[in-house]
Amino acid sequence: MGFELMAPLMFAGLIVFLLLGYPVAFALAANGLLFGLIGMQAGHFEFSLMQALPERVFGIMSNATLLAIPFFTFMGLILERSGMAEELLDTMGQLFGSLRGGLGYAVIFVGALLAATTGVVAASVIAMGLISLPIMLRYGYDKRLASGVIAAAGTLAQIIPPSLVLIVLADQLGVSVGDMYRGALTPSLMLAGLYMLLVLAVSLARPDLAPALPAGARTLRGAALLRRMLISMLPPLLLVFLVLGTIFLGVATPTEGGAMGAVGALALALLKGRLSLDVLRQAMDKTARLTSFVIFILIGSTVFTLVFRGMDGDRWVEGLLTSLPGGELGFLLVVNLLVFGLAFFLDFFEIAFIIVPLLAPVAQSLGIDLVWFGVLLGINMQTSFMHPPFGFALFYLRSVAPREVRTADIYWGAIPFLLIQLGMVALVLGFPEVVGVRQTVVDDTAVEIQLDAPGAGYLLPPGDPR
């Protein structure tokens, strides 16, 4: 077996393992070990490289950045049971209720606020599905529109800081989590605004699909509504500042911000009288499960990438992607199409741990700013939650939706919002300043030689031995 075939065969072997239905973490590790043994027998892989594996695993376990994942997960799960979502949806529904599509605006607004405090898609979608979907249906909202709004608003937790996706992408790309948060803030808020524009367009074109609340349902007005808004919104806004404000100001690292957020969530639940031993046990159990899931995938991907790079797989991938027509733009288009396609079958953790480590060196060699690249991939991977028929947000909503809402309604309702997400990918591609200033590529094909004599500087053409 030729050495040049080992990397393609290894990648194909991973696809076979995944298609057979094996868990991703074990498929990655088993594929890496299998091809490592084959490579050693064929003389293409040095056993000494495997001695780096224990150190890599220990590096994962001691990675302080990854510690933010259990903190933010625990914070989101505690807040889910504190009643914050219920109070916010009720108050925002009263505030926007007099407008056509008002409940849709309320769901998107609350989804964005929950995303900024929980960072967990499942918590946001389930909470809003349980609370707002029956109310929207009761007052005449179209099933597809209501389902799409709730699923899309819940996926904002994928991209609005303190998103778990951004933490994982920052770790895999080797950039600061704080920089990733700052870069994602504007696109994520624009995405929420585009969702609201879609609801506005539907309410203008088809008022019967998104009616205003009847006067009898709007029980809060004037000072009572203002007081309810302060009570409902002040605690989550304080928590947002505690978590994101301290990170953006440089006072705390993302891990420290997550720890403060977890303590703040416990304090809110305690103040609302909803902190019990059972709630703590459930939150800790789910946090441990998700964290273990992430770490096992990361360990498996470490085994895979160690062997893959030992087979010069990184050079093989770089050669494929840098030889694409169109240069940098061609690379970005192919990568986004690849991620969009993989999102039909893989969730964002799997894409981040398998694909991103292979793409990062190529992006860096092309002079692409890795923070911008990470935000672009994060927006694209958000579609993995909205893809019919495998989108996880659609599954979450299906599990809590009333019987009269069919699965087909949820799928059709998700498609317009999925198109908006793809439009946001195109917007970030076309206008990089939405995220931030990208790196300038230095042209090193010409070297300037400055001699002592005035006016003696000149440019040497590439390949000139002088």
C-alpha positions as CSV (number, residue, x, y, z in Angstrom):
1,M,0.0,0.0,0.0
2,G,1.6,3.3,-1.1
3,F,2.2,6.0,1.5
4,E,0.3,8.6,-0.6
5,L,-2.8,6.5,-0.4
6,M,-2.8,6.1,3.4
7,A,-4.4,9.5,4.2
8,P,-7.3,9.2,1.7
9,L,-8.0,5.7,2.8
10,M,-7.9,6.8,6.5
11,F,-10.5,9.5,5.8
12,A,-12.6,7.1,3.8
13,G,-12.4,4.6,6.7
14,L,-13.7,7.2,9.1
15,I,-16.7,7.8,6.9
16,V,-17.4,4.0,6.8
17,F,-17.3,3.8,10.6
18,L,-19.7,6.7,10.9
19,L,-22.1,5.3,8.3
20,L,-22.1,2.0,10.2
21,G,-23.5,3.9,13.2
22,Y,-20.7,3.7,15.6
23,P,-20.4,6.5,18.2
24,V,-18.3,9.3,16.8
25,A,-15.7,9.3,19.7
26,F,-15.0,5.6,19.4
27,A,-15.1,5.7,15.6
28,L,-12.4,8.4,15.6
29,A,-10.2,6.6,18.1
30,A,-10.6,3.1,16.5
31,N,-10.0,4.4,13.0
32,G,-6.8,6.2,14.2
33,L,-5.4,3.2,16.0
34,L,-6.3,0.8,13.2
35,F,-4.5,2.9,10.5
36,G,-1.7,3.5,13.0
37,L,-1.1,-0.2,13.2
38,I,-1.4,-0.6,9.4
39,G,1.0,2.2,8.9
40,M,3.6,0.8,11.3
41,Q,3.4,-2.7,9.6
42,A,3.8,-1.0,6.2
43,G,6.7,1.1,7.4
44,H,4.8,4.4,6.8
45,F,4.2,5.4,10.4
46,E,6.7,5.7,13.3
47,F,5.7,4.1,16.6
48,S,7.5,6.9,18.5
49,L,4.7,9.3,17.4
50,M,2.2,7.3,19.5
51,Q,4.2,8.2,22.6
52,A,2.9,11.7,22.3
53,L,-0.7,10.5,22.8
54,P,-0.7,10.4,26.6
55,E,0.6,13.9,26.8
56,R,-2.1,15.1,24.3
57,V,-4.8,13.5,26.4
58,F,-3.5,15.1,29.5
59,G,-3.4,18.4,27.7
60,I,-7.1,18.0,26.9
61,M,-7.9,17.3,30.6
62,S,-5.9,20.3,31.8
63,N,-7.3,22.7,29.2
64,A,-8.7,25.6,31.2
65,T,-10.7,26.9,28.2
66,L,-12.7,23.7,27.9
67,L,-13.7,24.1,31.6
68,A,-16.1,26.9,30.4
69,I,-18.3,24.2,28.8
70,P,-19.6,22.6,32.0
71,F,-20.0,26.0,33.7
72,F,-22.2,27.4,30.9
73,T,-24.1,24.1,30.5
74,F,-24.8,24.0,34.2
75,M,-25.9,27.7,34.2
76,G,-28.3,27.1,31.3
77,L,-29.9,24.0,32.9
78,I,-30.4,25.8,36.3
79,L,-31.9,28.8,34.5
80,E,-34.2,26.6,32.5
81,R,-35.8,25.5,35.8
82,S,-35.8,28.9,37.5
83,G,-38.9,30.1,35.6
84,M,-37.0,32.9,33.9
85,A,-38.1,31.9,30.4
86,E,-41.8,31.7,31.4
87,E,-41.8,35.1,33.0
88,L,-39.9,36.7,30.1
89,L,-42.3,35.2,27.5
90,D,-45.3,36.3,29.4
91,T,-44.1,39.8,29.8
92,M,-42.8,40.3,26.3
93,G,-46.1,38.8,24.9
94,Q,-48.0,41.5,26.8
95,L,-45.6,44.2,25.5
96,F,-45.8,43.2,21.9
97,G,-49.3,41.6,22.0
98,S,-51.1,44.6,20.4
99,L,-49.0,44.2,17.2
100,R,-49.6,41.7,14.4
101,G,-46.9,39.1,14.9
102,G,-46.3,40.4,18.4
103,L,-45.9,36.9,19.9
104,G,-43.4,36.1,17.2
105,Y,-41.3,39.2,18.1
106,A,-41.6,38.2,21.8
107,V,-40.3,34.7,21.1
108,I,-37.3,35.9,19.1
109,F,-36.5,38.6,21.7
110,V,-36.7,36.1,24.6
111,G,-34.7,33.5,22.5
112,A,-31.9,36.1,22.1
113,L,-31.9,36.9,25.8
114,L,-31.9,33.3,26.8
115,A,-29.1,32.6,24.3
116,A,-27.0,35.3,26.0
117,T,-27.6,33.7,29.4
118,T,-27.8,30.0,28.8
119,G,-25.9,29.2,25.6
120,V,-27.8,25.9,25.4
121,V,-30.0,25.3,22.4
122,A,-32.0,22.4,23.9
123,A,-32.9,24.4,27.0
124,S,-34.1,27.4,24.9
125,V,-36.2,25.4,22.4
126,I,-37.8,23.2,24.9
127,A,-38.7,26.0,27.3
128,M,-40.2,28.2,24.5
129,G,-41.9,25.2,22.9
130,L,-43.6,24.3,26.1
131,I,-44.7,27.8,27.1
132,S,-45.3,29.8,23.9
133,L,-46.3,27.3,21.2
134,P,-49.7,26.5,22.8
135,I,-50.4,30.2,23.3
136,M,-49.5,31.1,19.7
137,L,-51.8,28.3,18.4
138,R,-54.6,29.4,20.8
139,Y,-54.6,32.9,19.3
140,G,-54.6,31.8,15.7
141,Y,-51.0,31.7,14.6
142,D,-50.1,29.5,11.7
143,K,-48.6,26.2,12.9
144,R,-45.6,26.5,10.5
145,L,-44.8,30.1,11.4
146,A,-45.1,29.4,15.1
147,S,-42.9,26.3,14.9
148,G,-40.3,28.0,12.7
149,V,-40.0,31.0,15.0
150,I,-39.5,29.0,18.1
151,A,-36.9,26.6,16.6
152,A,-35.0,29.5,15.0
153,A,-35.1,31.6,18.1
154,G,-33.8,28.6,20.1
155,T,-30.8,28.1,17.8
156,L,-29.6,31.7,18.5
157,A,-28.0,30.0,21.5
158,Q,-25.6,28.4,18.9
159,I,-24.0,31.7,17.9
160,I,-24.9,34.4,20.5
161,P,-22.2,34.5,23.2
162,P,-21.6,32.6,25.5
163,S,-22.2,29.9,22.9
164,L,-20.6,26.5,23.5
165,V,-20.0,26.3,19.8
166,L,-17.8,29.4,19.9
167,I,-15.8,28.0,22.9
168,V,-15.1,24.7,21.0
169,L,-14.2,26.5,17.7
170,A,-11.9,28.9,19.5
171,D,-10.1,25.9,21.1
172,Q,-9.8,24.1,17.8
173,L,-8.6,27.1,15.9
174,G,-6.2,28.2,18.6
175,V,-7.7,31.7,19.1
176,S,-9.0,33.6,22.1
177,V,-12.6,32.8,23.2
178,G,-13.1,36.5,24.0
179,D,-12.1,37.5,20.5
180,M,-14.5,34.9,19.1
181,Y,-17.3,36.3,21.3
182,R,-16.7,39.8,20.2
183,G,-16.6,38.8,16.5
184,A,-19.9,36.8,16.8
185,L,-21.9,39.5,18.6
186,T,-22.8,41.7,15.7
187,P,-23.7,38.9,13.2
188,S,-25.8,37.1,15.9
189,L,-27.8,40.2,16.7
190,M,-28.3,40.9,12.9
191,L,-29.6,37.3,12.6
192,A,-32.2,37.9,15.3
193,G,-33.2,41.1,13.5
194,L,-33.6,39.2,10.2
195,Y,-35.9,36.7,12.0
196,M,-38.0,39.7,13.2
197,L,-38.1,41.1,9.6
198,L,-39.4,37.8,8.4
199,V,-42.2,37.8,11.0
200,L,-43.0,41.4,10.0
201,A,-43.2,40.5,6.3
202,V,-45.6,37.6,7.0
203,S,-47.8,39.7,9.3
204,L,-48.0,42.4,6.5
205,A,-48.6,39.9,3.6
206,R,-50.9,37.5,5.5
207,P,-52.3,39.1,8.7
208,D,-54.4,36.0,9.4
209,L,-51.2,33.9,10.0
210,A,-49.8,36.2,12.7
211,P,-52.7,38.1,14.4
212,A,-52.4,40.5,17.3
213,L,-53.6,39.4,20.7
214,P,-57.2,40.3,21.5
215,A,-57.8,43.1,24.0
216,G,-59.0,40.6,26.6
217,A,-55.7,38.7,26.6
218,R,-53.6,41.9,27.3
219,T,-54.1,42.1,31.0
220,L,-51.0,44.2,31.8
221,R,-50.9,47.9,30.9
222,G,-49.1,51.1,31.9
223,A,-47.2,51.0,35.2
224,A,-48.1,47.4,35.9
225,L,-46.5,46.3,32.6
226,L,-43.4,48.5,33.3
227,R,-43.0,47.0,36.7
228,R,-43.4,43.5,35.4
229,M,-40.8,44.2,32.7
230,L,-38.3,45.4,35.3
231,I,-38.8,42.3,37.5
232,S,-38.6,39.9,34.6
233,M,-35.7,41.5,32.6
234,L,-33.4,42.9,35.3
235,P,-32.1,39.6,36.6
236,P,-31.2,38.1,33.2
237,L,-29.7,41.4,32.0
238,L,-27.5,41.5,35.2
239,L,-26.5,37.9,34.5
240,V,-25.6,38.8,30.9
241,F,-23.4,41.6,32.1
242,L,-21.9,39.4,34.8
243,V,-20.9,36.8,32.2
244,L,-20.3,38.7,28.9
245,G,-19.5,42.1,30.3
246,T,-16.7,40.9,32.4
247,I,-15.3,38.9,29.5
248,F,-15.5,41.8,26.9
249,L,-14.0,44.2,29.4
250,G,-11.1,41.8,30.0
251,V,-11.9,41.5,33.7
252,A,-12.5,37.8,33.5
253,T,-11.6,34.9,31.2
254,P,-14.5,32.9,29.6
255,T,-13.9,30.2,32.2
256,E,-14.1,32.6,35.1
257,G,-17.2,34.3,33.5
258,G,-18.8,30.9,33.2
259,A,-18.1,30.2,36.8
260,M,-19.7,33.5,37.9
261,G,-22.6,32.7,35.6
262,A,-23.2,29.4,37.2
263,V,-23.1,31.0,40.7
264,G,-25.5,33.7,39.4
265,A,-27.9,31.1,38.1
266,L,-27.9,29.3,41.4
267,A,-28.6,32.6,43.2
268,L,-31.6,33.4,40.8
269,A,-33.1,30.0,41.3
270,L,-32.7,30.3,45.0
271,L,-34.4,33.8,45.0
272,K,-37.3,32.3,43.1
273,G,-37.6,29.4,45.5
274,R,-37.0,26.9,42.7
275,L,-33.6,25.6,43.8
276,S,-34.0,22.1,45.2
277,L,-31.9,19.0,45.6
278,D,-33.7,17.3,42.7
279,V,-33.1,20.3,40.4
280,L,-29.4,20.3,41.3
281,R,-29.1,16.6,40.7
282,Q,-30.7,16.8,37.3
283,A,-28.6,19.8,36.3
284,M,-25.3,18.2,37.4
285,D,-26.2,14.9,35.8
286,K,-26.9,16.5,32.4
287,T,-23.8,18.7,32.7
288,A,-21.6,15.6,33.4
289,R,-23.1,13.8,30.4
290,L,-22.6,16.6,28.0
291,T,-19.1,17.4,29.2
292,S,-18.1,13.7,29.0
293,F,-19.5,13.5,25.5
294,V,-17.4,16.5,24.4
295,I,-14.2,15.3,26.1
296,F,-14.5,11.8,24.6
297,I,-15.0,13.1,21.1
298,L,-12.0,15.4,21.6
299,I,-9.8,12.5,22.8
300,G,-11.0,10.4,19.8
301,S,-10.3,13.3,17.4
302,T,-6.8,13.7,19.0
303,V,-6.0,10.0,18.3
304,F,-7.3,10.4,14.7
305,T,-5.4,13.6,13.9
306,L,-2.2,12.4,15.4
307,V,-2.1,9.4,13.1
308,F,-3.6,11.3,10.2
309,R,-0.9,14.0,10.4
310,G,1.7,11.2,10.8
311,M,0.6,10.0,7.4
312,D,0.9,13.5,6.0
313,G,-2.9,13.8,5.9
314,D,-2.7,17.5,6.7
315,R,-0.5,18.1,3.6
316,W,-2.9,16.0,1.5
317,V,-5.9,18.1,2.7
318,E,-4.0,21.3,2.2
319,G,-3.0,20.3,-1.3
320,L,-6.6,19.5,-2.2
321,L,-8.0,22.8,-0.8
322,T,-5.2,25.2,-1.9
323,S,-5.4,23.9,-5.5
324,L,-9.0,24.8,-5.8
325,P,-9.9,27.4,-8.5
326,G,-10.6,30.8,-7.2
327,G,-7.9,30.8,-4.5
328,E,-9.2,32.1,-1.1
329,L,-12.8,32.6,-2.3
330,G,-12.9,29.1,-3.9
331,F,-11.6,27.6,-0.6
332,L,-14.3,29.4,1.4
333,L,-17.1,28.4,-0.9
334,V,-16.1,24.8,-0.9
335,V,-15.6,24.7,2.9
336,N,-19.0,26.3,3.5
337,L,-20.7,23.9,1.1
338,L,-18.9,21.0,2.9
339,V,-20.0,22.1,6.3
340,F,-23.5,22.7,5.2
341,G,-23.7,19.2,3.7
342,L,-22.2,17.5,6.7
343,A,-24.6,19.4,9.0
344,F,-27.4,17.1,7.6
345,F,-25.8,14.1,9.3
346,L,-23.4,15.4,12.0
347,D,-23.9,17.7,14.9
348,F,-21.8,20.8,15.5
349,F,-19.4,19.1,18.0
350,E,-18.6,16.3,15.6
351,I,-18.0,18.8,12.7
352,A,-15.9,21.0,15.0
353,F,-13.6,18.2,16.2
354,I,-13.3,16.3,12.9
355,I,-13.3,18.9,10.1
356,V,-12.1,22.2,11.7
357,P,-8.6,20.9,12.7
358,L,-8.1,19.9,9.1
359,L,-9.3,23.3,7.7
360,A,-7.5,25.6,10.2
361,P,-3.9,25.2,8.8
362,V,-5.2,25.7,5.2
363,A,-7.1,28.9,6.2
364,Q,-4.0,30.2,8.0
365,S,-1.8,29.5,5.0
366,L,-4.2,31.5,2.8
367,G,-4.0,34.5,5.2
368,I,-7.6,34.2,6.4
369,D,-8.2,35.6,9.9
370,L,-9.0,32.6,12.1
371,V,-11.5,34.5,14.3
372,W,-13.5,35.6,11.2
373,F,-13.2,32.1,9.9
374,G,-14.5,30.6,13.2
375,V,-17.5,33.0,13.3
376,L,-18.3,32.1,9.7
377,L,-18.2,28.4,10.4
378,G,-20.3,28.9,13.6
379,I,-23.0,30.6,11.7
380,N,-22.9,27.8,9.1
381,M,-23.0,25.1,11.7
382,Q,-26.1,26.7,13.2
383,T,-27.9,25.2,10.2
384,S,-27.3,21.8,11.7
385,F,-30.0,22.5,14.2
386,M,-32.5,23.5,11.5
387,H,-31.9,21.0,8.7
388,P,-35.0,18.9,8.0
389,P,-35.2,16.0,8.7
390,F,-32.3,15.7,11.1
391,G,-32.1,19.1,12.8
392,F,-31.8,18.8,16.6
393,A,-33.9,21.9,17.3
394,L,-36.7,20.3,15.3
395,F,-36.4,17.1,17.3
396,Y,-36.5,19.1,20.5
397,L,-39.6,21.0,19.4
398,R,-41.3,17.9,18.2
399,S,-40.9,16.3,21.6
400,V,-42.9,19.1,23.3
401,A,-45.2,20.3,20.6
402,P,-49.0,19.6,20.9
403,R,-50.5,16.8,18.9
404,E,-52.2,19.1,16.3
405,V,-48.7,20.3,15.2
406,R,-47.5,17.7,12.7
407,T,-43.9,16.9,12.0
408,A,-44.3,18.2,8.5
409,D,-45.5,21.6,9.9
410,I,-42.3,21.9,11.9
411,Y,-40.1,21.0,8.9
412,W,-41.8,23.4,6.5
413,G,-41.8,26.2,9.2
414,A,-38.0,25.8,9.6
415,I,-37.1,26.3,5.9
416,P,-37.5,30.1,5.7
417,F,-35.4,30.6,8.7
418,L,-32.8,28.1,7.4
419,L,-32.6,30.3,4.2
420,I,-32.0,33.3,6.4
421,Q,-29.1,31.6,8.2
422,L,-27.6,30.8,4.8
423,G,-28.1,34.4,3.7
424,M,-26.2,35.4,6.9
425,V,-23.3,33.2,5.8
426,A,-23.3,34.9,2.4
427,L,-23.4,38.3,4.1
428,V,-20.4,37.5,6.3
429,L,-18.5,36.2,3.3
430,G,-19.3,39.3,1.2
431,F,-18.8,41.9,4.1
432,P,-16.1,40.6,6.4
433,E,-16.2,43.8,8.4
434,V,-19.4,42.6,10.0
435,V,-17.2,40.4,12.1
436,G,-14.0,42.5,12.2
437,V,-10.9,43.4,10.2
438,R,-9.4,40.4,8.5
439,Q,-5.6,39.9,8.3
440,T,-3.7,41.4,5.4
441,V,-1.7,38.9,3.4
442,V,1.9,40.0,2.9
443,D,3.1,39.5,-0.6
444,D,6.5,37.8,-0.2
445,T,7.0,37.1,-3.9
446,A,9.2,40.2,-4.1
447,V,11.9,41.2,-1.6
448,E,13.1,44.8,-1.2
449,I,16.8,45.2,-0.8
450,Q,17.8,48.6,0.7
451,L,21.5,49.5,0.2
452,D,23.4,52.3,1.8
453,A,23.6,54.5,-1.2
454,P,20.6,56.9,-1.7
455,G,18.2,55.6,-4.3
456,A,19.8,52.2,-4.5
457,G,16.7,50.3,-3.3
458,Y,15.2,48.0,-5.9
459,L,12.9,45.0,-6.2
460,L,14.2,41.6,-7.1
461,P,11.8,39.5,-9.2
462,P,10.9,36.1,-7.8
463,G,13.7,33.5,-8.4
464,D,16.4,36.1,-9.1
465,P,19.6,34.7,-7.4
466,R,20.8,38.2,-6.7
